Amino acid sequence: MIESLFTGLLTGGIYARVAVAYSIIYTTTRVVNFALGEIVMIAAMVTYTCFSIWAIPFLPALIIGCAAAVLVNLIIRT
């Protein structure tokens, strides 16, 4: 029961952050960025790969995943 509660809260938190990102992008540019889902998925997969396959601790893996998302976003925009 507790594990399901935490899983639901974490999933809801991810959805909320993506929704806030859509809102901020649309409010500032008046354009819907459909690539945002791809960027979030790249960050999640890089973090998962670093954490589970390469056995990097979670916080550095999360930082690497965010850095990969930033790098992909910069490449897409130029």
PDB file of N, CA, C and O in Angstrom:
ATOM      1  N   MET A   1       0.820  -1.200   0.000  1.00  0.00           N
ATOM      2  CA  MET A   1       0.000   0.000   0.000  1.00  0.00           C
ATOM      3  C   MET A   1       0.860   1.258   0.000  1.00  0.00           C
ATOM      4  O   MET A   1       0.619   2.175  -0.784  1.00  0.00           O
ATOM      5  N   ILE A   2       1.856   1.305   0.870  1.00  0.00           N
ATOM      6  CA  ILE A   2       2.730   2.481   0.944  1.00  0.00           C
ATOM      7  C   ILE A   2       3.542   2.632  -0.335  1.00  0.00           C
ATOM      8  O   ILE A   2       3.741   3.743  -0.826  1.00  0.00           O
ATOM      9  N   GLU A   3       4.009   1.507  -0.871  1.00  0.00           N
ATOM     10  CA  GLU A   3       4.794   1.565  -2.104  1.00  0.00           C
ATOM     11  C   GLU A   3       3.952   2.101  -3.266  1.00  0.00           C
ATOM     12  O   GLU A   3       4.449   2.879  -4.081  1.00  0.00           O
ATOM     13  N   SER A   4       2.712   1.698  -3.346  1.00  0.00           N
ATOM     14  CA  SER A   4       1.812   2.207  -4.392  1.00  0.00           C
ATOM     15  C   SER A   4       1.562   3.697  -4.223  1.00  0.00           C
ATOM     16  O   SER A   4       1.456   4.431  -5.205  1.00  0.00           O
ATOM     17  N   LEU A   5       1.468   4.139  -2.979  1.00  0.00           N
ATOM     18  CA  LEU A   5       1.272   5.560  -2.713  1.00  0.00           C
ATOM     19  C   LEU A   5       2.470   6.378  -3.188  1.00  0.00           C
ATOM     20  O   LEU A   5       2.304   7.406  -3.845  1.00  0.00           O
ATOM     21  N   PHE A   6       3.664   5.926  -2.860  1.00  0.00           N
ATOM     22  CA  PHE A   6       4.867   6.645  -3.291  1.00  0.00           C
ATOM     23  C   PHE A   6       5.045   6.604  -4.804  1.00  0.00           C
ATOM     24  O   PHE A   6       5.461   7.593  -5.407  1.00  0.00           O
ATOM     25  N   THR A   7       4.734   5.467  -5.419  1.00  0.00           N
ATOM     26  CA  THR A   7       4.828   5.368  -6.873  1.00  0.00           C
ATOM     27  C   THR A   7       3.865   6.331  -7.545  1.00  0.00           C
ATOM     28  O   THR A   7       4.219   6.992  -8.521  1.00  0.00           O
ATOM     29  N   GLY A   8       2.651   6.410  -7.026  1.00  0.00           N
ATOM     30  CA  GLY A   8       1.678   7.352  -7.567  1.00  0.00           C
ATOM     31  C   GLY A   8       2.093   8.800  -7.385  1.00  0.00           C
ATOM     32  O   GLY A   8       1.908   9.620  -8.284  1.00  0.00           O
ATOM     33  N   LEU A   9       2.655   9.120  -6.220  1.00  0.00           N
ATOM     34  CA  LEU A   9       3.123  10.483  -5.980  1.00  0.00           C
ATOM     35  C   LEU A   9       4.288  10.850  -6.902  1.00  0.00           C
ATOM     36  O   LEU A   9       4.347  11.967  -7.414  1.00  0.00           O
ATOM     37  N   LEU A  10       5.204   9.921  -7.110  1.00  0.00           N
ATOM     38  CA  LEU A  10       6.335  10.196  -7.999  1.00  0.00           C
ATOM     39  C   LEU A  10       5.880  10.361  -9.448  1.00  0.00           C
ATOM     40  O   LEU A  10       6.348  11.257 -10.149  1.00  0.00           O
ATOM     41  N   THR A  11       4.980   9.509  -9.889  1.00  0.00           N
ATOM     42  CA  THR A  11       4.457   9.632 -11.253  1.00  0.00           C
ATOM     43  C   THR A  11       3.697  10.940 -11.426  1.00  0.00           C
ATOM     44  O   THR A  11       3.858  11.626 -12.436  1.00  0.00           O
ATOM     45  N   GLY A  12       2.879  11.281 -10.453  1.00  0.00           N
ATOM     46  CA  GLY A  12       2.156  12.550 -10.499  1.00  0.00           C
ATOM     47  C   GLY A  12       3.088  13.743 -10.489  1.00  0.00           C
ATOM     48  O   GLY A  12       2.819  14.749 -11.145  1.00  0.00           O
ATOM     49  N   GLY A  13       4.191  13.642  -9.745  1.00  0.00           N
ATOM     50  CA  GLY A  13       5.177  14.716  -9.727  1.00  0.00           C
ATOM     51  C   GLY A  13       5.838  14.915 -11.082  1.00  0.00           C
ATOM     52  O   GLY A  13       6.085  16.045 -11.506  1.00  0.00           O
ATOM     53  N   ILE A  14       6.121  13.809 -11.756  1.00  0.00           N
ATOM     54  CA  ILE A  14       6.709  13.909 -13.098  1.00  0.00           C
ATOM     55  C   ILE A  14       5.719  14.555 -14.067  1.00  0.00           C
ATOM     56  O   ILE A  14       6.087  15.435 -14.845  1.00  0.00           O
ATOM     57  N   TYR A  15       4.468  14.114 -14.014  1.00  0.00           N
ATOM     58  CA  TYR A  15       3.447  14.713 -14.879  1.00  0.00           C
ATOM     59  C   TYR A  15       3.267  16.198 -14.579  1.00  0.00           C
ATOM     60  O   TYR A  15       3.088  17.003 -15.493  1.00  0.00           O
ATOM     61  N   ALA A  16       3.314  16.559 -13.300  1.00  0.00           N
ATOM     62  CA  ALA A  16       3.144  17.969 -12.928  1.00  0.00           C
ATOM     63  C   ALA A  16       4.294  18.816 -13.451  1.00  0.00           C
ATOM     64  O   ALA A  16       4.075  19.930 -13.927  1.00  0.00           O
ATOM     65  N   ARG A  17       5.504  18.308 -13.368  1.00  0.00           N
ATOM     66  CA  ARG A  17       6.654  19.070 -13.872  1.00  0.00           C
ATOM     67  C   ARG A  17       6.604  19.239 -15.381  1.00  0.00           C
ATOM     68  O   ARG A  17       6.947  20.302 -15.899  1.00  0.00           O
ATOM     69  N   VAL A  18       6.185  18.209 -16.085  1.00  0.00           N
ATOM     70  CA  VAL A  18       6.047  18.325 -17.533  1.00  0.00           C
ATOM     71  C   VAL A  18       4.952  19.333 -17.878  1.00  0.00           C
ATOM     72  O   VAL A  18       5.105  20.122 -18.811  1.00  0.00           O
ATOM     73  N   ALA A  19       3.846  19.309 -17.127  1.00  0.00           N
ATOM     74  CA  ALA A  19       2.764  20.263 -17.373  1.00  0.00           C
ATOM     75  C   ALA A  19       3.213  21.695 -17.104  1.00  0.00           C
ATOM     76  O   ALA A  19       2.852  22.606 -17.848  1.00  0.00           O
ATOM     77  N   VAL A  20       3.995  21.901 -16.051  1.00  0.00           N
ATOM     78  CA  VAL A  20       4.513  23.240 -15.763  1.00  0.00           C
ATOM     79  C   VAL A  20       5.467  23.682 -16.869  1.00  0.00           C
ATOM     80  O   VAL A  20       5.463  24.850 -17.258  1.00  0.00           O
ATOM     81  N   ALA A  21       6.279  22.766 -17.376  1.00  0.00           N
ATOM     82  CA  ALA A  21       7.192  23.112 -18.468  1.00  0.00           C
ATOM     83  C   ALA A  21       6.414  23.510 -19.723  1.00  0.00           C
ATOM     84  O   ALA A  21       6.762  24.488 -20.385  1.00  0.00           O
ATOM     85  N   TYR A  22       5.349  22.745 -20.055  1.00  0.00           N
ATOM     86  CA  TYR A  22       4.503  23.123 -21.190  1.00  0.00           C
ATOM     87  C   TYR A  22       3.894  24.500 -20.976  1.00  0.00           C
ATOM     88  O   TYR A  22       3.843  25.316 -21.897  1.00  0.00           O
ATOM     89  N   SER A  23       3.434  24.753 -19.762  1.00  0.00           N
ATOM     90  CA  SER A  23       2.799  26.030 -19.458  1.00  0.00           C
ATOM     91  C   SER A  23       3.782  27.191 -19.590  1.00  0.00           C
ATOM     92  O   SER A  23       3.445  28.229 -20.160  1.00  0.00           O
ATOM     93  N   ILE A  24       4.979  27.021 -19.074  1.00  0.00           N
ATOM     94  CA  ILE A  24       5.979  28.088 -19.148  1.00  0.00           C
ATOM     95  C   ILE A  24       6.379  28.351 -20.593  1.00  0.00           C
ATOM     96  O   ILE A  24       6.479  29.506 -21.007  1.00  0.00           O
ATOM     97  N   ILE A  25       6.607  27.300 -21.355  1.00  0.00           N
ATOM     98  CA  ILE A  25       7.004  27.468 -22.756  1.00  0.00           C
ATOM     99  C   ILE A  25       5.894  28.132 -23.555  1.00  0.00           C
ATOM    100  O   ILE A  25       6.153  29.035 -24.350  1.00  0.00           O
ATOM    101  N   TYR A  26       4.647  27.685 -23.344  1.00  0.00           N
ATOM    102  CA  TYR A  26       3.544  28.269 -24.105  1.00  0.00           C
ATOM    103  C   TYR A  26       3.289  29.721 -23.692  1.00  0.00           C
ATOM    104  O   TYR A  26       2.994  30.560 -24.543  1.00  0.00           O
ATOM    105  N   THR A  27       3.400  30.025 -22.400  1.00  0.00           N
ATOM    106  CA  THR A  27       3.161  31.389 -21.930  1.00  0.00           C
ATOM    107  C   THR A  27       4.194  32.361 -22.482  1.00  0.00           C
ATOM    108  O   THR A  27       3.854  33.488 -22.841  1.00  0.00           O
ATOM    109  N   THR A  28       5.438  31.940 -22.551  1.00  0.00           N
ATOM    110  CA  THR A  28       6.490  32.857 -22.998  1.00  0.00           C
ATOM    111  C   THR A  28       6.587  32.965 -24.512  1.00  0.00           C
ATOM    112  O   THR A  28       6.918  34.031 -25.030  1.00  0.00           O
ATOM    113  N   THR A  29       6.305  31.877 -25.237  1.00  0.00           N
ATOM    114  CA  THR A  29       6.519  31.908 -26.688  1.00  0.00           C
ATOM    115  C   THR A  29       5.245  31.804 -27.510  1.00  0.00           C
ATOM    116  O   THR A  29       5.266  32.072 -28.712  1.00  0.00           O
ATOM    117  N   ARG A  30       4.141  31.422 -26.890  1.00  0.00           N
ATOM    118  CA  ARG A  30       2.866  31.181 -27.579  1.00  0.00           C
ATOM    119  C   ARG A  30       2.996  30.086 -28.643  1.00  0.00           C
ATOM    120  O   ARG A  30       2.281  30.096 -29.646  1.00  0.00           O
ATOM    121  N   VAL A  31       3.911  29.149 -28.414  1.00  0.00           N
ATOM    122  CA  VAL A  31       4.113  28.003 -29.295  1.00  0.00           C
ATOM    123  C   VAL A  31       4.136  26.751 -28.424  1.00  0.00           C
ATOM    124  O   VAL A  31       4.783  26.735 -27.376  1.00  0.00           O
ATOM    125  N   VAL A  32       3.437  25.707 -28.850  1.00  0.00           N
ATOM    126  CA  VAL A  32       3.460  24.443 -28.115  1.00  0.00           C
ATOM    127  C   VAL A  32       4.676  23.651 -28.584  1.00  0.00           C
ATOM    128  O   VAL A  32       4.818  23.362 -29.772  1.00  0.00           O
ATOM    129  N   ASN A  33       5.543  23.305 -27.652  1.00  0.00           N
ATOM    130  CA  ASN A  33       6.767  22.574 -27.964  1.00  0.00           C
ATOM    131  C   ASN A  33       6.481  21.074 -27.848  1.00  0.00           C
ATOM    132  O   ASN A  33       6.485  20.526 -26.746  1.00  0.00           O
ATOM    133  N   PHE A  34       6.236  20.412 -28.976  1.00  0.00           N
ATOM    134  CA  PHE A  34       5.938  18.985 -28.954  1.00  0.00           C
ATOM    135  C   PHE A  34       7.188  18.142 -28.705  1.00  0.00           C
ATOM    136  O   PHE A  34       7.066  16.944 -28.451  1.00  0.00           O
ATOM    137  N   ALA A  35       8.366  18.720 -28.769  1.00  0.00           N
ATOM    138  CA  ALA A  35       9.594  17.978 -28.517  1.00  0.00           C
ATOM    139  C   ALA A  35       9.886  17.837 -27.024  1.00  0.00           C
ATOM    140  O   ALA A  35      10.834  17.147 -26.647  1.00  0.00           O
ATOM    141  N   LEU A  36       9.093  18.474 -26.176  1.00  0.00           N
ATOM    142  CA  LEU A  36       9.347  18.426 -24.740  1.00  0.00           C
ATOM    143  C   LEU A  36       9.242  17.006 -24.192  1.00  0.00           C
ATOM    144  O   LEU A  36      10.043  16.614 -23.343  1.00  0.00           O
ATOM    145  N   GLY A  37       8.281  16.240 -24.660  1.00  0.00           N
ATOM    146  CA  GLY A  37       8.154  14.849 -24.218  1.00  0.00           C
ATOM    147  C   GLY A  37       9.374  14.020 -24.572  1.00  0.00           C
ATOM    148  O   GLY A  37       9.810  13.174 -23.791  1.00  0.00           O
ATOM    149  N   GLU A  38       9.920  14.265 -25.747  1.00  0.00           N
ATOM    150  CA  GLU A  38      11.132  13.551 -26.168  1.00  0.00           C
ATOM    151  C   GLU A  38      12.319  13.915 -25.286  1.00  0.00           C
ATOM    152  O   GLU A  38      13.118  13.052 -24.923  1.00  0.00           O
ATOM    153  N   ILE A  39      12.429  15.176 -24.950  1.00  0.00           N
ATOM    154  CA  ILE A  39      13.543  15.630 -24.121  1.00  0.00           C
ATOM    155  C   ILE A  39      13.438  15.042 -22.717  1.00  0.00           C
ATOM    156  O   ILE A  39      14.442  14.624 -22.140  1.00  0.00           O
ATOM    157  N   VAL A  40      12.232  15.010 -22.172  1.00  0.00           N
ATOM    158  CA  VAL A  40      12.023  14.403 -20.850  1.00  0.00           C
ATOM    159  C   VAL A  40      12.364  12.921 -20.898  1.00  0.00           C
ATOM    160  O   VAL A  40      12.975  12.399 -19.965  1.00  0.00           O
ATOM    161  N   MET A  41      11.985  12.242 -21.960  1.00  0.00           N
ATOM    162  CA  MET A  41      12.268  10.811 -22.080  1.00  0.00           C
ATOM    163  C   MET A  41      13.764  10.550 -22.229  1.00  0.00           C
ATOM    164  O   MET A  41      14.269   9.564 -21.693  1.00  0.00           O
ATOM    165  N   ILE A  42      14.475  11.406 -22.939  1.00  0.00           N
ATOM    166  CA  ILE A  42      15.927  11.256 -23.059  1.00  0.00           C
ATOM    167  C   ILE A  42      16.581  11.405 -21.690  1.00  0.00           C
ATOM    168  O   ILE A  42      17.469  10.628 -21.338  1.00  0.00           O
ATOM    169  N   ALA A  43      16.148  12.399 -20.917  1.00  0.00           N
ATOM    170  CA  ALA A  43      16.695  12.591 -19.576  1.00  0.00           C
ATOM    171  C   ALA A  43      16.419  11.374 -18.698  1.00  0.00           C
ATOM    172  O   ALA A  43      17.294  10.935 -17.952  1.00  0.00           O
ATOM    173  N   ALA A  44      15.209  10.828 -18.784  1.00  0.00           N
ATOM    174  CA  ALA A  44      14.859   9.662 -17.975  1.00  0.00           C
ATOM    175  C   ALA A  44      15.670   8.436 -18.372  1.00  0.00           C
ATOM    176  O   ALA A  44      16.134   7.694 -17.507  1.00  0.00           O
ATOM    177  N   MET A  45      15.844   8.218 -19.660  1.00  0.00           N
ATOM    178  CA  MET A  45      16.585   7.035 -20.106  1.00  0.00           C
ATOM    179  C   MET A  45      18.070   7.134 -19.810  1.00  0.00           C
ATOM    180  O   MET A  45      18.699   6.136 -19.457  1.00  0.00           O
ATOM    181  N   VAL A  46      18.642   8.334 -19.951  1.00  0.00           N
ATOM    182  CA  VAL A  46      20.063   8.503 -19.612  1.00  0.00           C
ATOM    183  C   VAL A  46      20.267   8.311 -18.115  1.00  0.00           C
ATOM    184  O   VAL A  46      21.238   7.681 -17.698  1.00  0.00           O
ATOM    185  N   THR A  47      19.364   8.846 -17.308  1.00  0.00           N
ATOM    186  CA  THR A  47      19.467   8.661 -15.857  1.00  0.00           C
ATOM    187  C   THR A  47      19.337   7.192 -15.491  1.00  0.00           C
ATOM    188  O   THR A  47      20.101   6.690 -14.666  1.00  0.00           O
ATOM    189  N   TYR A  48      18.387   6.501 -16.088  1.00  0.00           N
ATOM    190  CA  TYR A  48      18.207   5.072 -15.826  1.00  0.00           C
ATOM    191  C   TYR A  48      19.436   4.268 -16.246  1.00  0.00           C
ATOM    192  O   TYR A  48      19.875   3.377 -15.519  1.00  0.00           O
ATOM    193  N   THR A  49      19.985   4.577 -17.406  1.00  0.00           N
ATOM    194  CA  THR A  49      21.165   3.863 -17.886  1.00  0.00           C
ATOM    195  C   THR A  49      22.352   4.076 -16.964  1.00  0.00           C
ATOM    196  O   THR A  49      23.059   3.126 -16.626  1.00  0.00           O
ATOM    197  N   CYS A  50      22.571   5.312 -16.559  1.00  0.00           N
ATOM    198  CA  CYS A  50      23.692   5.602 -15.660  1.00  0.00           C
ATOM    199  C   CYS A  50      23.517   4.908 -14.315  1.00  0.00           C
ATOM    200  O   CYS A  50      24.473   4.371 -13.756  1.00  0.00           O
ATOM    201  N   PHE A  51      22.286   4.923 -13.799  1.00  0.00           N
ATOM    202  CA  PHE A  51      22.034   4.379 -12.464  1.00  0.00           C
ATOM    203  C   PHE A  51      22.051   2.859 -12.438  1.00  0.00           C
ATOM    204  O   PHE A  51      22.698   2.266 -11.574  1.00  0.00           O
ATOM    205  N   SER A  52      21.356   2.219 -13.364  1.00  0.00           N
ATOM    206  CA  SER A  52      21.194   0.773 -13.263  1.00  0.00           C
ATOM    207  C   SER A  52      22.248  -0.019 -14.023  1.00  0.00           C
ATOM    208  O   SER A  52      22.662  -1.083 -13.563  1.00  0.00           O
ATOM    209  N   ILE A  53      22.684   0.469 -15.162  1.00  0.00           N
ATOM    210  CA  ILE A  53      23.626  -0.314 -15.961  1.00  0.00           C
ATOM    211  C   ILE A  53      25.074   0.025 -15.605  1.00  0.00           C
ATOM    212  O   ILE A  53      25.904  -0.870 -15.443  1.00  0.00           O
ATOM    213  N   TRP A  54      25.374   1.323 -15.483  1.00  0.00           N
ATOM    214  CA  TRP A  54      26.748   1.727 -15.193  1.00  0.00           C
ATOM    215  C   TRP A  54      27.019   1.856 -13.695  1.00  0.00           C
ATOM    216  O   TRP A  54      28.149   2.154 -13.308  1.00  0.00           O
ATOM    217  N   ALA A  55      26.023   1.641 -12.848  1.00  0.00           N
ATOM    218  CA  ALA A  55      26.141   1.647 -11.385  1.00  0.00           C
ATOM    219  C   ALA A  55      26.679   2.965 -10.831  1.00  0.00           C
ATOM    220  O   ALA A  55      27.444   2.973  -9.866  1.00  0.00           O
ATOM    221  N   ILE A  56      26.278   4.074 -11.441  1.00  0.00           N
ATOM    222  CA  ILE A  56      26.597   5.394 -10.916  1.00  0.00           C
ATOM    223  C   ILE A  56      25.564   5.716  -9.848  1.00  0.00           C
ATOM    224  O   ILE A  56      24.387   5.414 -10.049  1.00  0.00           O
ATOM    225  N   PRO A  57      25.945   6.316  -8.715  1.00  0.00           N
ATOM    226  CA  PRO A  57      24.950   6.683  -7.699  1.00  0.00           C
ATOM    227  C   PRO A  57      23.860   7.589  -8.281  1.00  0.00           C
ATOM    228  O   PRO A  57      24.055   8.244  -9.305  1.00  0.00           O
ATOM    229  N   PHE A  58      22.702   7.606  -7.599  1.00  0.00           N
ATOM    230  CA  PHE A  58      21.517   8.228  -8.178  1.00  0.00           C
ATOM    231  C   PHE A  58      21.687   9.713  -8.445  1.00  0.00           C
ATOM    232  O   PHE A  58      21.343  10.173  -9.534  1.00  0.00           O
ATOM    233  N   LEU A  59      22.199  10.473  -7.505  1.00  0.00           N
ATOM    234  CA  LEU A  59      22.291  11.926  -7.688  1.00  0.00           C
ATOM    235  C   LEU A  59      23.218  12.304  -8.850  1.00  0.00           C
ATOM    236  O   LEU A  59      22.827  13.137  -9.669  1.00  0.00           O
ATOM    237  N   PRO A  60      24.421  11.738  -8.965  1.00  0.00           N
ATOM    238  CA  PRO A  60      25.221  12.031 -10.163  1.00  0.00           C
ATOM    239  C   PRO A  60      24.563  11.549 -11.457  1.00  0.00           C
ATOM    240  O   PRO A  60      24.697  12.196 -12.496  1.00  0.00           O
ATOM    241  N   ALA A  61      23.858  10.426 -11.402  1.00  0.00           N
ATOM    242  CA  ALA A  61      23.147   9.947 -12.599  1.00  0.00           C
ATOM    243  C   ALA A  61      22.048  10.921 -12.990  1.00  0.00           C
ATOM    244  O   ALA A  61      21.828  11.160 -14.177  1.00  0.00           O
ATOM    245  N   LEU A  62      21.355  11.484 -12.008  1.00  0.00           N
ATOM    246  CA  LEU A  62      20.318  12.469 -12.283  1.00  0.00           C
ATOM    247  C   LEU A  62      20.909  13.729 -12.902  1.00  0.00           C
ATOM    248  O   LEU A  62      20.328  14.298 -13.826  1.00  0.00           O
ATOM    249  N   ILE A  63      22.040  14.161 -12.409  1.00  0.00           N
ATOM    250  CA  ILE A  63      22.708  15.337 -12.967  1.00  0.00           C
ATOM    251  C   ILE A  63      23.152  15.066 -14.404  1.00  0.00           C
ATOM    252  O   ILE A  63      23.014  15.932 -15.268  1.00  0.00           O
ATOM    253  N   ILE A  64      23.677  13.886 -14.661  1.00  0.00           N
ATOM    254  CA  ILE A  64      24.091  13.523 -16.017  1.00  0.00           C
ATOM    255  C   ILE A  64      22.879  13.481 -16.946  1.00  0.00           C
ATOM    256  O   ILE A  64      22.960  13.941 -18.085  1.00  0.00           O
ATOM    257  N   GLY A  65      21.759  12.935 -16.474  1.00  0.00           N
ATOM    258  CA  GLY A  65      20.537  12.891 -17.279  1.00  0.00           C
ATOM    259  C   GLY A  65      20.028  14.282 -17.616  1.00  0.00           C
ATOM    260  O   GLY A  65      19.622  14.540 -18.750  1.00  0.00           O
ATOM    261  N   CYS A  66      20.049  15.183 -16.634  1.00  0.00           N
ATOM    262  CA  CYS A  66      19.628  16.567 -16.891  1.00  0.00           C
ATOM    263  C   CYS A  66      20.572  17.262 -17.867  1.00  0.00           C
ATOM    264  O   CYS A  66      20.133  18.018 -18.734  1.00  0.00           O
ATOM    265  N   ALA A  67      21.861  17.003 -17.722  1.00  0.00           N
ATOM    266  CA  ALA A  67      22.834  17.593 -18.643  1.00  0.00           C
ATOM    267  C   ALA A  67      22.622  17.073 -20.066  1.00  0.00           C
ATOM    268  O   ALA A  67      22.764  17.825 -21.030  1.00  0.00           O
ATOM    269  N   ALA A  68      22.285  15.803 -20.198  1.00  0.00           N
ATOM    270  CA  ALA A  68      22.000  15.243 -21.531  1.00  0.00           C
ATOM    271  C   ALA A  68      20.763  15.896 -22.133  1.00  0.00           C
ATOM    272  O   ALA A  68      20.730  16.175 -23.331  1.00  0.00           O
ATOM    273  N   ALA A  69      19.742  16.142 -21.308  1.00  0.00           N
ATOM    274  CA  ALA A  69      18.539  16.801 -21.810  1.00  0.00           C
ATOM    275  C   ALA A  69      18.835  18.225 -22.257  1.00  0.00           C
ATOM    276  O   ALA A  69      18.327  18.676 -23.283  1.00  0.00           O
ATOM    277  N   VAL A  70      19.655  18.931 -21.490  1.00  0.00           N
ATOM    278  CA  VAL A  70      20.038  20.287 -21.872  1.00  0.00           C
ATOM    279  C   VAL A  70      20.818  20.275 -23.182  1.00  0.00           C
ATOM    280  O   VAL A  70      20.584  21.111 -24.054  1.00  0.00           O
ATOM    281  N   LEU A  71      21.730  19.345 -23.319  1.00  0.00           N
ATOM    282  CA  LEU A  71      22.531  19.234 -24.537  1.00  0.00           C
ATOM    283  C   LEU A  71      21.645  18.937 -25.755  1.00  0.00           C
ATOM    284  O   LEU A  71      21.811  19.556 -26.806  1.00  0.00           O
ATOM    285  N   VAL A  72      20.720  18.005 -25.617  1.00  0.00           N
ATOM    286  CA  VAL A  72      19.815  17.695 -26.731  1.00  0.00           C
ATOM    287  C   VAL A  72      18.949  18.895 -27.073  1.00  0.00           C
ATOM    288  O   VAL A  72      18.714  19.185 -28.247  1.00  0.00           O
ATOM    289  N   ASN A  73      18.475  19.592 -26.049  1.00  0.00           N
ATOM    290  CA  ASN A  73      17.645  20.772 -26.288  1.00  0.00           C
ATOM    291  C   ASN A  73      18.437  21.855 -27.016  1.00  0.00           C
ATOM    292  O   ASN A  73      17.903  22.513 -27.908  1.00  0.00           O
ATOM    293  N   LEU A  74      19.684  22.044 -26.651  1.00  0.00           N
ATOM    294  CA  LEU A  74      20.515  23.032 -27.348  1.00  0.00           C
ATOM    295  C   LEU A  74      20.760  22.631 -28.806  1.00  0.00           C
ATOM    296  O   LEU A  74      20.772  23.481 -29.696  1.00  0.00           O
ATOM    297  N   ILE A  75      20.955  21.344 -29.037  1.00  0.00           N
ATOM    298  CA  ILE A  75      21.174  20.869 -30.407  1.00  0.00           C
ATOM    299  C   ILE A  75      19.905  21.049 -31.241  1.00  0.00           C
ATOM    300  O   ILE A  75      19.985  21.429 -32.410  1.00  0.00           O
ATOM    301  N   ILE A  76      18.738  20.782 -30.657  1.00  0.00           N
ATOM    302  CA  ILE A  76      17.481  20.925 -31.386  1.00  0.00           C
ATOM    303  C   ILE A  76      17.230  22.379 -31.755  1.00  0.00           C
ATOM    304  O   ILE A  76      16.762  22.659 -32.858  1.00  0.00           O
ATOM    305  N   ARG A  77      17.529  23.301 -30.865  1.00  0.00           N
ATOM    306  CA  ARG A  77      17.221  24.708 -31.085  1.00  0.00           C
ATOM    307  C   ARG A  77      18.165  25.399 -32.060  1.00  0.00           C
ATOM    308  O   ARG A  77      17.820  26.459 -32.582  1.00  0.00           O
ATOM    309  N   THR A  78      19.341  24.841 -32.326  1.00  0.00           N
ATOM    310  CA  THR A  78      20.258  25.505 -33.248  1.00  0.00           C
ATOM    311  C   THR A  78      20.212  24.911 -34.621  1.00  0.00           C
ATOM    312  O   THR A  78      20.930  25.363 -35.513  1.00  0.00           O
TER     313      THR A  78
END
